[in-house]
Amino acid sequence: MCRGSWAGWRSTAVQVLGIEPRALGMLSKLSNTELHLQPLLIFHSFLTLNLRSSCISLLISWNYRFDVLTWLPASVLFVGIIYAGSRALSRLAIPVFLILHNVAEVIICGYQKCFWKEKTSPAKICSALFLLAAAGCLPFRDSQFDPDGYFWAVIHLLCVGAYKILRKSQKPRALSDIDQQYLNYIFSVVFLAFAAHPTGDLFSVLDFPFLYFYRFHGSCCASGFLGFFLMLTTVKLKNLLAPGQCAAWIFFAKVTTAGLSVLLFDVTLTSPTVGCLLLGGLGEALLVFSERKCS
């Protein structure tokens, strides 16, 4: 399969990693040229949204307009998650990206402890320390260290942490989980479409070598459908399963994804790097344990 045929899966990967790390399918490392295709990939996802146009028109009725405006800051963070995550995934190995992504849980834990005065279990505190230690040591032990990749990963995890904090603070919510995701999709399409020209991405699309390959467009369409229906499935599963069970499935999906990425892509892992990854995995396992204990 040509490399261009993998590019369409990037939007699905970022949607998955950005909102809640869950069952990941196909992830790839992309060149900077492929990053210019962000508006085109989002446009394919927008075509998928037309399947639910009736729900969208109902959502933005007069009764929901105030709630929609209240949710807009979260949609802005969602765009940051997508864009920064795309940049980071184009330069970092997937296991490294996942370890850095987990630091968002440390941000959430610290915010809840400091501002919401919530009680934190010892297991969750140990989990946060392990995740922070793994992410902090990783840049010094990564043989494929890329400053730009780590910079965008930090922006990504900050957006993820802020998004989850903002989402948890809006309870009780007038908008359902499905409604929130619909708004995120629509706002992303509009925002990235208008931002394509100032950022230079609009004209850079013409230089993309696989622009006229049917496999590339087919993978983009498949990515849009997969990401959309994955979101619907995840929202429904979260409503059916306890938080601890969801956390366990998320952890299993991330471990599987990291393992497959090592087999499918060119990843150089040294002993110190593997040690950081195992420490991060231990931290997330403790986080799952604390979630299951609380639920």
Summary of the structure (lengths in Angstrom):
residues: 295
radius of gyration: 18.9
end to end distance: 43.9
largest distance: 58.2
contacts: 988
relative contact order: 0.20
helix: 78%
strand: 0%
